[in-house]
Amino acid sequence: MSRVCDLTGKTALKGNKVSNSNVKTIRRFYPNLQTKRFFIPEENRWITLKVSTSAIKTINKLGISAVIDKFVKKGFI
């Protein structure tokens, strides 16, 4: 399974791990993804999404239907 947010499309970033002796090695910064179930009252069903915590905050603020419509309009889904 890939580490990509279903709504926002957030993926891992690359950067350097810097040791005490200033040796730089490549590392990855992964997004904080959670598998979460959401209830859609219009369709009367549950959906399971792998979303970032920032997307969960947005869903709590606006509602799942509004967020899905917003991201479909922007072209993320």
Buried (B, 14 or more C-beta within 10 A) or exposed (E): EEEBBBBBBBEEEEEEEEEEEEEEEEEEEEBEBEEBEBEEEEEEEEEEBBBBEBBBEBBEEEBBBEBBEBBEEEEEE
